[in-house]
C-alpha cells in the first residue's frame, strides 16, 4: 500500500501552544512512521534536523490531524531537513511517546507563559555553535535582552593599564559578532514603522538612490545609437569568466580540458570563531606550499 502524502499542509498544534500552527512542506504516513519533511533554500544558516523545535511542532500538528485516522499504528516520527545550499539532507527520528511528552512538558508550559506575556527572553549567544534563534524571532529588533547583550559593550570602564587584555578582546569580539545583524534588524524595523505611519525619533524615510535604465529595452536603445554611428564595441563589456564560473557553466567533464591550467591560491587570513570547521591558519605551511608550487612550475 503506498504511503499517504500531503504537500504544503497547514498543521495546528494549539493543544500545546495557544493558536499555534505552521505549514509543513511534506507529510508522509506509512505506519508505523509519520514523516515530516521541510525544504530550506537558505545558504547562510545551516538548519539541523536533530531536536529541531519547528519540525517537532509540525510533527505534533500532523499527529493532531492524522492520529484520529491512523490511531496507535503511528509510533515513530521521522523528520527531514532538505537544505541543498547548506548541508544537504539531514534526518532525525523520535518516538511518538517522547515527542508527545516534549509537547506536554516543554512546549505547553513555555507557550502558556509566552501567551500571557511572561517568561524570559533568551537571545542567541554569538559564536557558541548553536542556531541563531534571533534570526527567526519576530521580536529580534526590539528585544530588550538582545539590546542589553550588545549595548553592554559600552560598560568597559577605563582602567590601568588602559589597554584591553587579549582575553577581553576575545570576549568583546564574541559579543560584537551579531552587532551588525542586530543593527540591520533595527533599521528594517524603524523603516517599516515610519512607512506605516509611526515615528522613530531622530529618523525619517527618504527616497533612496535613483537608478537609470532603458525604457523599452536594451535593443531599441542600442539600435538607435548604432544608426547614429556609435561603434557596437562601445555598447558591450567583454570580461573573462572565472574558473569557478566556467566550471559551473560547462560541467566538470568538459572543464577537465583546462583543469591543469588552474592554480589554487591561498586566501588571505581572516578572523573566525573557534567553532568554525576550517583549520587554523599557519603562515609557515602556506609559505611552504607556495614554494613547492613555484618549484613544480619551474620543473615543468
Buried (B, 14 or more C-beta within 10 A) or exposed (E): EEEBEBEEBEBBBEBBBEEBEBEBBBBBBBBEBBBBBBEBEEEEEBBBBEEBEBBBBBBBBBBBBBBEEBEEEBEBBBBBBBBEEBBEEBEBBBEBEEBBEBBEEEBBEBBBEBEEEEEEEEBBBBBEEEBBBBBEBEBBBEBEEBBEBBEEEEEEEEEEEEEEEEEEEEBBEBBEBBBEBBEEBBEEBBBEBBEEEEEBEEEEEEEEEEEEEEEEEEEEBBEEBEEEEEEEEEEEEEEEEEBEEBBEEBEEEEBEEEEEEEEEEEEEEEEEEEEEEEEEBEEEEEEEEEEEBEEEEEEE
